[in-house]
């Protein structure tokens, strides 16, 4: 489920199956987790931390070498 279109297709298929089997319908859209944005923000923060710590390590090494 990489896109909302695929998600909508899957939900519609599930609803059709539920109707065909005389099952009760549930609103799947409300219960859907939206973790993609949070995951991407954390990933960007990790990249920033890695670059930041690398820069600090380089500065520290240069300070030691120039003593």
Backbone as ProteinMPNN parsed JSONL, in Angstrom:
{"seq_chain_A": "XXXXXXXXXXXXXXXXXXXXXXXXXXXXXXXXXXXXXXXXXXXXXXXXXXXXXXXXXXXXXXXXXXX", "coords_chain_A": {"N_chain_A": [[0.842, -1.184, 0.0], [1.442, 1.538, -1.117], [0.393, 3.907, -1.938], [-2.329, 6.262, -1.679], [-4.328, 5.715, -3.516], [-4.088, 2.954, -4.051], [-4.693, 2.056, -1.516], [-7.368, 2.908, -1.259], [-8.526, 1.317, -3.271], [-8.134, -1.235, -2.17], [-9.695, -1.028, 0.165], [-12.225, -0.655, -0.961], [-12.547, -3.121, -2.273], [-12.57, -4.788, -0.032], [-14.904, -3.887, 1.204], [-16.808, -4.598, -0.728], [-16.551, -7.38, -0.636], [-17.357, -7.796, 2.029], [-20.037, -6.948, 1.887], [-21.018, -8.829, 0.08], [-20.749, -11.141, 1.566], [-22.529, -10.646, 3.547], [-21.64, -9.238, 5.823], [-21.032, -6.891, 8.509], [-20.42, -3.437, 7.803], [-17.479, -1.507, 8.169], [-15.882, 1.573, 8.895], [-13.015, 1.925, 7.432], [-11.225, 3.95, 6.829], [-11.065, 5.803, 8.956], [-9.705, 4.408, 10.923], [-7.183, 4.075, 9.972], [-3.675, 4.081, 10.186], [-1.375, 6.762, 10.101], [1.657, 6.884, 9.603], [3.663, 7.539, 7.935], [4.587, 10.22, 7.52], [5.694, 10.885, 10.013], [7.708, 8.956, 10.156], [9.358, 9.755, 8.011], [10.171, 12.282, 8.911], [11.676, 11.58, 11.18], [13.678, 10.125, 9.927], [14.952, 12.127, 8.419], [15.896, 13.7, 10.533], [17.746, 11.944, 11.634], [19.622, 11.797, 9.563], [20.531, 14.431, 9.631], [21.694, 14.523, 12.181], [23.751, 12.668, 11.845], [25.364, 13.911, 9.891], [25.985, 16.246, 11.284], [27.416, 15.28, 13.518], [29.572, 14.158, 12.173], [30.8, 16.413, 11.07], [31.551, 17.705, 13.431], [33.374, 15.809, 14.394], [35.365, 15.997, 12.413], [36.207, 18.649, 12.766], [37.197, 18.452, 15.372], [39.3, 16.628, 14.962], [40.919, 18.148, 13.245], [41.613, 20.194, 15.001], [43.18, 18.799, 16.821], [45.269, 17.972, 15.146], [46.418, 20.4, 14.435], [47.644, 21.308, 16.702]], "CA_chain_A": [[0.0, 0.0, 0.0], [2.346, 2.667, -1.209], [-0.3, 5.143, -2.271], [-3.717, 6.334, -1.231], [-5.182, 5.066, -4.518], [-4.051, 1.517, -3.788], [-5.416, 1.855, -0.261], [-8.797, 3.039, -1.563], [-8.924, 0.121, -4.022], [-8.2, -2.347, -1.241], [-10.851, -0.816, 1.036], [-13.431, -0.913, -1.755], [-12.647, -4.574, -2.449], [-12.97, -5.364, 1.256], [-16.316, -3.548, 1.414], [-17.603, -5.438, -1.627], [-16.525, -8.721, -0.077], [-18.187, -7.789, 3.236], [-21.436, -6.884, 1.458], [-21.347, -10.109, -0.553], [-20.815, -12.148, 2.632], [-23.487, -10.133, 4.539], [-20.938, -8.81, 7.031], [-21.266, -5.475, 8.806], [-19.41, -2.564, 7.206], [-16.726, -0.684, 9.106], [-15.19, 2.661, 8.218], [-11.586, 1.655, 7.528], [-10.435, 5.17, 6.672], [-10.84, 6.438, 10.251], [-8.786, 3.645, 11.756], [-5.904, 3.929, 9.275], [-2.539, 4.761, 10.786], [-0.612, 7.618, 9.202], [2.989, 6.967, 10.194], [4.649, 7.85, 6.904], [5.167, 11.537, 7.737], [6.528, 10.811, 11.205], [8.877, 8.164, 9.798], [10.247, 10.564, 7.174], [10.763, 13.325, 9.743], [12.72, 10.957, 11.994], [14.773, 9.76, 9.032], [15.682, 13.357, 8.127], [16.61, 14.084, 11.744], [18.895, 11.056, 11.774], [20.625, 12.224, 8.587], [21.115, 15.675, 10.118], [22.576, 14.196, 13.308], [24.949, 11.998, 11.333], [26.208, 14.931, 9.259], [26.435, 17.164, 12.32], [28.459, 14.622, 14.305], [30.734, 14.004, 11.301], [31.448, 17.73, 11.002], [32.202, 17.926, 14.724], [34.544, 14.925, 14.43], [36.386, 16.571, 11.53], [36.737, 19.841, 13.443], [37.991, 17.978, 16.501], [40.526, 16.05, 14.409], [41.75, 19.257, 12.768], [42.161, 20.885, 16.169], [44.26, 17.965, 17.366], [46.39, 17.98, 14.203], [47.046, 21.718, 14.358], [48.317, 21.639, 17.969]], "C_chain_A": [[0.884, 1.243, 0.0], [1.642, 3.971, -1.533], [-1.729, 5.087, -1.766], [-4.655, 5.672, -2.225], [-5.237, 3.56, -4.294], [-4.825, 1.19, -2.513], [-6.918, 1.909, -0.503], [-9.313, 1.821, -2.32], [-9.088, -1.073, -3.09], [-9.422, -2.235, -0.327], [-12.138, -1.111, 0.285], [-13.633, -2.408, -1.995], [-13.108, -5.25, -1.159], [-14.443, -5.091, 1.54], [-17.223, -4.393, 0.524], [-17.671, -6.869, -1.108], [-17.435, -8.812, 1.148], [-19.668, -7.754, 2.876], [-21.883, -8.211, 0.854], [-21.534, -11.213, 0.494], [-21.795, -11.76, 3.747], [-22.827, -9.816, 5.882], [-21.235, -7.339, 7.28], [-20.11, -4.651, 8.262], [-18.773, -1.697, 8.283], [-16.026, 0.399, 8.306], [-13.687, 2.48, 8.417], [-10.753, 2.931, 7.508], [-10.131, 5.82, 8.02], [-9.797, 5.711, 11.08], [-7.403, 3.492, 11.119], [-4.807, 4.711, 9.986], [-1.825, 5.591, 9.731], [0.77, 7.833, 9.806], [4.049, 7.396, 9.188], [5.349, 9.179, 7.191], [6.106, 11.515, 8.939], [7.812, 10.05, 10.897], [9.867, 8.999, 8.987], [10.909, 11.668, 7.978], [11.888, 12.756, 10.596], [13.93, 10.596, 11.147], [15.61, 10.995, 8.688], [16.473, 13.824, 9.339], [17.852, 13.226, 11.927], [19.996, 11.433, 10.792], [21.321, 13.488, 9.066], [22.088, 15.386, 11.251], [23.866, 13.552, 12.824], [25.897, 13.007, 10.697], [26.805, 15.853, 10.304], [27.564, 16.533, 13.129], [29.716, 14.409, 13.472], [31.504, 15.314, 11.205], [32.181, 18.016, 12.304], [33.445, 17.054, 14.846], [35.681, 15.474, 13.574], [37.021, 17.79, 12.188], [37.634, 19.426, 14.602], [39.326, 17.403, 16.025], [41.464, 17.15, 13.919], [42.369, 20.021, 13.929], [43.319, 20.105, 16.768], [45.482, 18.021, 16.457], [47.11, 19.322, 14.164], [47.73, 22.119, 15.655], [49.794, 21.413, 17.878]], "O_chain_A": [[1.036, 1.907, 1.025], [2.241, 5.039, -1.414], [-2.265, 4.02, -1.467], [-5.679, 5.118, -1.825], [-6.311, 2.96, -4.343], [-5.522, 0.178, -2.44], [-7.661, 1.059, -0.012], [-10.414, 1.341, -2.046], [-10.052, -1.83, -3.2], [-10.104, -3.228, -0.073], [-13.044, -1.744, 0.826], [-14.758, -2.904, -1.928], [-13.929, -6.166, -1.186], [-15.15, -5.957, 2.056], [-18.279, -4.851, 0.961], [-18.73, -7.496, -1.139], [-18.19, -9.773, 1.298], [-20.471, -8.455, 3.492], [-23.003, -8.661, 1.095], [-22.368, -12.103, 0.33], [-21.889, -12.447, 4.765], [-23.388, -10.092, 6.942], [-21.644, -6.621, 6.368], [-18.963, -5.099, 8.257], [-19.449, -1.215, 9.192], [-15.621, 0.171, 7.167], [-13.15, 2.846, 9.463], [-9.682, 2.979, 8.114], [-9.032, 6.343, 8.206], [-9.079, 6.337, 11.86], [-6.537, 2.832, 11.693], [-4.998, 5.874, 10.343], [-1.688, 5.157, 8.587], [1.019, 8.853, 10.45], [5.208, 7.594, 9.553], [6.575, 9.257, 7.114], [7.202, 12.073, 8.878], [8.89, 10.457, 11.33], [11.071, 8.96, 9.242], [12.083, 11.969, 7.761], [12.943, 13.378, 10.724], [15.07, 10.74, 11.587], [16.838, 10.922, 8.666], [17.601, 14.296, 9.196], [18.9, 13.729, 12.332], [21.175, 11.395, 11.142], [22.538, 13.623, 8.936], [23.186, 15.941, 11.283], [24.946, 13.854, 13.332], [27.103, 12.962, 10.939], [27.982, 16.206, 10.232], [28.569, 17.191, 13.397], [30.822, 14.471, 14.008], [32.734, 15.315, 11.255], [33.307, 18.513, 12.287], [34.47, 17.514, 15.351], [36.842, 15.416, 13.978], [38.243, 17.942, 12.166], [38.712, 19.99, 14.789], [40.366, 17.669, 16.628], [42.671, 17.086, 14.153], [43.521, 20.447, 13.85], [44.323, 20.689, 17.176], [46.61, 18.109, 16.942], [48.307, 19.365, 13.882], [48.346, 23.183, 15.707], [50.514, 21.64, 18.851]]}, "name": "protein", "num_of_chains": 1, "seq": "XXXXXXXXXXXXXXXXXXXXXXXXXXXXXXXXXXXXXXXXXXXXXXXXXXXXXXXXXXXXXXXXXXX"}
